[in-house]
Amino acid sequence: MTIKDSPKRYGTISRVFHWTMALLILWQFLSAGAHYFLEDTAIESFFWPTHKPLGVVLLAMDFLRLLWAIINLSTRPHSINLLAKLGHLSIYFLLLATPITAMIRQYGSGRSFDIFGAPIFPGFDGDRIQWMLDIGSDFHGEAGWVLLLLIVGHIFMAIRSKKNPAKINVMPRIWK
């Protein structure tokens, strides 16, 4: 296996990004689920404090993964079809938009934000910035749940394509 991507296979770095992010995303959904369904329990107390810091870690990994994908753009495996390409682009978009909307909301609240003791941005005195709060409140959670649906679809299609690759080609392959 090579470090870089090839037209036939993703390389080691792409695979490490994929599976590390998959585990962190799973943790994020466990923490969100615990916060939503198991409020004021030991399970929520265990998961929820990690939600914001790991969201920032995921956002950083999103940008690094995107940079790596751009570097390897000419040598990466092609999408199976247009639908797969659009699905992947939607997942990438939501992987960026979900934490960014949360950080906009956090800043608009006027509260400081730090992860693992490192300051991301300071708080401020005065009125909260309502439009920033609204963006986060209106889009962060919803984007996260749509992301979950796309990820479940991604997993389903990956499993299905391994079992019967011929049946996956629901749309003609138009991008090489």
Secondary structure, DSSP 8 states (H G I E B T S, - for coil): --SS--SSS--HHHHHHHHHHHHHHHHHHHHHHHHHHSTTSHHHHHHGGGHHHHHHHHHHHHHHHHHHHHHTTTTS---SSHHHHHHHHHHHHHHHHHHHHHHHHHHHTT--EEETTEEEE---SS---HHHHHHHHHHHHHHHHHHHHHHHHHHHHHHHHHH-HHHH--S-----
